[in-house]
Amino acid sequence: MFDFLNPAVTSGVNLFVNIVVCLAAFGAAVSLIDFKSTAAKKDDQE
């Protein structure tokens, strides 16, 4: 009855996906910080 609650992926795959998502979020945050600092430097030059 509750077979749909049993995930098809194992815990190792779940851990791998969580690590990839965290790394992607970290990369997006670093990119956003870099974009803001670059935009601020460009505003100072003009």
KARA-V413377 format. One record per residue. N is the residue number from 0. RES is the residue in one letter. PHI is phi in radians with two decimals (999 if undefined). Layout:
n:N res:RES phi:PHI
n:N res:RES phi:PHI
//
This chain:
n:0 res:M phi:999
n:1 res:F phi:-1.84
n:2 res:D phi:-1.17
n:3 res:F phi:-1.27
n:4 res:L phi:-1.46
n:5 res:N phi:-1.41
n:6 res:P phi:-1.21
n:7 res:A phi:-1.38
n:8 res:V phi:-1.69
n:9 res:T phi:-1.50
n:10 res:S phi:-1.16
n:11 res:G phi:-1.13
n:12 res:V phi:-1.18
n:13 res:N phi:-1.08
n:14 res:L phi:-1.11
n:15 res:F phi:-1.06
n:16 res:V phi:-1.12
n:17 res:N phi:-1.10
n:18 res:I phi:-1.14
n:19 res:V phi:-1.10
n:20 res:V phi:-1.13
n:21 res:C phi:-1.12
n:22 res:L phi:-1.13
n:23 res:A phi:-1.15
n:24 res:A phi:-1.15
n:25 res:F phi:-1.13
n:26 res:G phi:-1.11
n:27 res:A phi:-1.16
n:28 res:A phi:-1.16
n:29 res:V phi:-1.13
n:30 res:S phi:-1.12
n:31 res:L phi:-1.14
n:32 res:I phi:-1.11
n:33 res:D phi:-1.11
n:34 res:F phi:-1.10
n:35 res:K phi:-1.15
n:36 res:S phi:-1.22
n:37 res:T phi:-1.17
n:38 res:A phi:-1.15
n:39 res:A phi:-1.18
n:40 res:K phi:-1.14
n:41 res:K phi:-1.16
n:42 res:D phi:-1.16
n:43 res:D phi:-1.20
n:44 res:Q phi:-1.31
n:45 res:E phi:-1.43
//
